[in-house]
């Protein structure tokens, strides 16, 4: 799971800094036979959702950053889903 989420975060942030055409080759070829390129985030991750506390600490470590969990972060998405559901009733 961590190995799947890490590139998604890097891709999203990379595209905010570089144009997509520049970001994709750099982010997709981080490990070659000649070198290994590792990114460290200068921003903390913010955890939201029931699985955040179990998944994000390892991802933050892989990305060289910290993770913050707000009070009641476990139900953040559940509340949003419930509110959307109420609008559709």
C-alpha positions as CSV (number, residue, x, y, z in Angstrom):
1,X,0.0,0.0,0.0
2,X,2.8,2.5,0.9
3,X,4.6,1.7,-2.3
4,X,1.4,2.6,-4.3
5,X,0.5,5.8,-2.4
6,X,4.0,7.3,-2.4
7,X,4.2,7.8,-6.2
8,X,0.7,9.3,-6.2
9,X,1.7,11.9,-3.7
10,X,4.9,12.6,-5.5
11,X,3.2,12.8,-8.9
12,X,0.6,15.3,-7.6
13,X,3.2,17.5,-5.9
14,X,5.6,17.2,-8.9
15,X,2.9,18.5,-11.3
16,X,2.4,21.5,-9.1
17,X,6.1,22.4,-9.5
18,X,6.8,21.2,-13.0
19,X,4.7,20.9,-16.1
20,X,3.4,17.4,-16.5
21,X,5.7,16.6,-19.4
22,X,8.7,17.4,-17.1
23,X,7.4,15.8,-14.0
24,X,6.5,12.4,-15.4
25,X,10.0,11.3,-16.6
26,X,11.7,12.4,-13.4
27,X,9.1,10.8,-11.1
28,X,8.8,7.5,-13.0
29,X,12.5,6.8,-13.4
30,X,13.8,7.3,-9.8
31,X,15.7,4.0,-9.8
32,X,18.0,3.0,-12.6
33,X,21.1,0.9,-12.9
34,X,23.1,4.2,-12.6
35,X,21.5,6.0,-9.7
36,X,18.7,6.1,-7.2
37,X,16.8,9.3,-6.7
38,X,14.9,9.9,-3.5
39,X,12.5,12.8,-2.7
40,X,12.0,14.3,0.7
41,X,8.9,16.5,1.3
42,X,9.2,19.9,2.9
43,X,5.5,19.7,3.9
44,X,3.9,17.5,6.5
45,X,1.2,15.0,5.5
46,X,-2.2,15.4,7.1
47,X,-4.1,12.2,7.8
48,X,-7.9,11.9,7.2
49,X,-9.9,8.7,7.2
50,X,-10.2,5.5,9.1
51,X,-7.0,3.9,7.8
52,X,-4.8,7.1,8.0
53,X,-3.2,6.3,11.3
54,X,-2.1,2.8,10.1
55,X,-0.9,3.8,6.7
56,X,0.5,7.3,6.7
57,X,3.3,7.0,9.3
58,X,5.2,4.6,7.0
59,X,4.5,6.8,4.0
60,X,5.7,9.9,5.8
61,X,8.9,8.0,6.8
62,X,9.5,7.0,3.1
63,X,9.0,10.6,2.1
64,X,11.2,12.0,4.8
65,X,8.5,14.1,6.4
66,X,6.1,14.0,9.3
67,X,2.4,13.3,9.5
68,X,-0.3,15.1,11.6
69,X,-3.6,13.7,12.6
70,X,-6.4,16.1,13.5
71,X,-8.9,15.4,16.2
72,X,-11.5,12.9,14.9
73,X,-9.6,12.4,11.6
74,X,-10.9,8.9,11.5
75,X,-14.4,10.0,10.6
76,X,-13.5,12.8,8.2
77,X,-14.6,11.0,5.0
78,X,-17.5,9.3,6.7
79,X,-19.0,12.7,7.7
80,X,-18.6,14.0,4.1
81,X,-20.2,10.9,2.7
82,X,-23.1,11.2,5.1
83,X,-23.7,14.8,4.1
84,X,-23.6,14.0,0.4
85,X,-26.1,11.2,1.1
86,X,-28.4,13.5,2.9
87,X,-28.4,15.9,-0.1
88,X,-29.4,13.0,-2.4
89,X,-32.4,11.9,-0.2
